[in-house]
Amino acid sequence: MKKQQDLGLFQTINERHSVRKYDPEATIPEEELTEILEAASKAPSSWNLQHWKFLVVDDPKKKEQLLPIAYNQQQIVDSAAVIAVLGDVQANENAEDVYQGAVDNGFMTEQVRDTLVGQINKAYEGDTPFPRDEAFLNASLASMNLMLAAKAKGYDTCPMGGFQRGAFVKEFNVPERYVPVMLLTVGKAAKPAHQSARFDLEKVVVKNTF
Ligand SMILES: Cc1cc2nc3c(=O)[nH]c(=O)nc-3n(C[C@H](O)[C@H](O)[C@H](O)COP(=O)(O)O)c2cc1C
């Protein structure tokens, strides 16, 4: 089969819509899924801590288990894969690994690394909303990258917040370190997305100050 040319950025953005009817026979070749996940993980993140984990659910049995947790939304079982994007509430634990590379390559001294790691660990101390806010914020950026990458490669997606997070954690043995942020269905559209419009810019843009 001839490989589809990837779409350009603006075409991808304009043509992405939430698809809820998928061809249940369609699958995603592993190398394309890998490309899409790699694009997702190129998202920016605070201190480059990469607060995301992608739980790929493509086993039909697992999708059936997920279906009632997601209020029986049919796209869960009809799409080729559901990617549960999880946010890392202990992303400070990644700091050493993130900065070690810079030290090894001579871009950063060990002293600078230790100062940075100390600052990051301090930000995560105490019982504050910060770790959870950061997990949602940064994992959401990766989710958007994922949806656009999938669209550019000829797949459709639907972001889903409509699922029971507690039940999801239990059913999929999600470790305490991670919070489910959203589910992303990925597959081939059987029916186009519902029409959706956006507010005019005058309604959403404020210049300089309120
Ligand atoms: C965080 C989030 C949660 C969403 N949850 C659901 C959902 O549970 N089920 C669903 O069918 N669509 C869901 N959507 C899709 C929205 O309804 C959709 O993005 C919006 O109506 C705009 O349409 P479009 O994505 O087709 O442009 C969600 C979207 C976002 C961003």
PDBQT file of the ligand as one rigid body, heavy atoms in Angstrom, charges set to zero:
ROOT
HETATM    1  C1  LIG A 301     -10.363  17.131  28.044  1.00  0.00    +0.000 C 
HETATM    2  C2  LIG A 301     -11.402  16.695  27.042  1.00  0.00    +0.000 A 
HETATM    3  C3  LIG A 301     -12.331  15.738  27.401  1.00  0.00    +0.000 A 
HETATM    4  C4  LIG A 301     -13.249  15.261  26.454  1.00  0.00    +0.000 A 
HETATM    5  N1  LIG A 301     -14.073  14.218  26.780  1.00  0.00    +0.000 NA
HETATM    6  C5  LIG A 301     -14.845  13.654  25.830  1.00  0.00    +0.000 A 
HETATM    7  C6  LIG A 301     -15.564  12.443  26.090  1.00  0.00    +0.000 A 
HETATM    8  O1  LIG A 301     -15.505  11.868  27.179  1.00  0.00    +0.000 OA
HETATM    9  N2  LIG A 301     -16.306  11.922  25.088  1.00  0.00    +0.000 N 
HETATM   10  C7  LIG A 301     -16.384  12.499  23.852  1.00  0.00    +0.000 A 
HETATM   11  O2  LIG A 301     -17.062  11.952  22.981  1.00  0.00    +0.000 OA
HETATM   12  N3  LIG A 301     -15.695  13.632  23.564  1.00  0.00    +0.000 NA
HETATM   13  C8  LIG A 301     -14.926  14.215  24.512  1.00  0.00    +0.000 A 
HETATM   14  N4  LIG A 301     -14.175  15.338  24.220  1.00  0.00    +0.000 N 
HETATM   15  C9  LIG A 301     -14.225  15.912  22.868  1.00  0.00    +0.000 C 
HETATM   16  C10 LIG A 301     -14.900  17.290  22.829  1.00  0.00    +0.000 C 
HETATM   17  O3  LIG A 301     -16.292  17.120  22.909  1.00  0.00    +0.000 OA
HETATM   18  C11 LIG A 301     -14.471  17.999  21.521  1.00  0.00    +0.000 C 
HETATM   19  O4  LIG A 301     -13.077  18.189  21.535  1.00  0.00    +0.000 OA
HETATM   20  C12 LIG A 301     -15.150  19.354  21.335  1.00  0.00    +0.000 C 
HETATM   21  O5  LIG A 301     -16.544  19.205  21.232  1.00  0.00    +0.000 OA
HETATM   22  C13 LIG A 301     -14.624  20.084  20.080  1.00  0.00    +0.000 C 
HETATM   23  O6  LIG A 301     -14.818  19.281  18.939  1.00  0.00    +0.000 OA
HETATM   24  P1  LIG A 301     -13.633  18.776  18.021  1.00  0.00    +0.000 P 
HETATM   25  O7  LIG A 301     -12.604  18.120  18.902  1.00  0.00    +0.000 OA
HETATM   26  O8  LIG A 301     -14.295  17.802  17.099  1.00  0.00    +0.000 OA
HETATM   27  O9  LIG A 301     -13.072  19.955  17.294  1.00  0.00    +0.000 OA
HETATM   28  C14 LIG A 301     -13.286  15.833  25.148  1.00  0.00    +0.000 A 
HETATM   29  C15 LIG A 301     -12.353  16.820  24.814  1.00  0.00    +0.000 A 
HETATM   30  C16 LIG A 301     -11.414  17.235  25.739  1.00  0.00    +0.000 A 
HETATM   31  C17 LIG A 301     -10.387  18.235  25.310  1.00  0.00    +0.000 C 
ENDROOT
TORSDOF 0
